[in-house]
Amino acid sequence: MTLKLLTEVSPQELLGALAELQNQVLGYVKSMSLRQVFLEVIIVDKGRIFRGLRSLIDVGGGNGAGTQVIAKAFPRIKCTVMDLPHVVGQAAGDDNLSFVAGDMFESIPSADAVLLKNILHDWGHDDCVKILQRCKEAIPARNAGGKVIIIDMVRGSANGDKKISEMEAIQNLFTMYITGVERDEIEWKRIFSDAGFSDDYKILPVLGPYSVIEIYP
């Protein structure tokens, strides 16, 4: 299948092609959850983003598999997973990891930093602005260490690798087909600005089209 024909194929074929390329790029981690993989790569390559934090809220963090990676690597950070009641209702925490039920459109518990892993691409511009406004309310000023850490796809950040670029193109098409939104830096910047964040953000490419974005109040 060539990229120029992707718009003519079925969703099933798109999904199959995506899975094939992801297996080629991420084959060595077949036995691990992708959330854990991304977090471990980030901790190794970009671990400084968590240094100095005393508390972290992982919004939409599900069962906490990814958050546990952070809590283990940085035991001084008090990590909390926030998700819908039916998601965290049976979750068991420990000294460094707790769970709280909530709605990210209503309010987010206070913390030094808020983490959004693969959350914002599921929402349109206005909803992303609302989510980030709630995040901004939850964190302290920048000079007190406040920030939001976003792990998501940034279109055009694949650093020239052909296979990764192909994976990014297929991921973009498939995500758009199922109503997800993939954004380039200009689109992200507009969201940050509309939510009231500083234009002094950082985009750090990590794995293929995925990047870590740090934004500040």
Sequence and secondary structure as in RCSB ss.txt:
>XXXX:A:sequence
MTLKLLTEVSPQELLGALAELQNQVLGYVKSMSLRQVFLEVIIVDKGRIFRGLRSLIDVGGGNGAGTQVIAKAFP
RIKCTVMDLPHVVGQAAGDDNLSFVAGDMFESIPSADAVLLKNILHDWGHDDCVKILQRCKEAIPARNAGGKVII
IDMVRGSANGDKKISEMEAIQNLFTMYITGVERDEIEWKRIFSDAGFSDDYKILPVLGPYSVIEIYP
>XXXX:A:secstr
  GGGGGGS HHHHHHHHHHHHHHHHGGGTTS HHHHHHHHHHHHHGGGGTT SEEEEET TTSHHHHHHHHH T
TSEEEEEE HHHHTT    SSEEEEE  TTT     SEEEEES GGGS HHHHHHHHHHHHHHS  GGGT EEEE
EEEBTT STT HHHHHHHHHHHHHHHHTT   B HHHHHHHHHHTT  S  EEEEEETTEEEEEE  
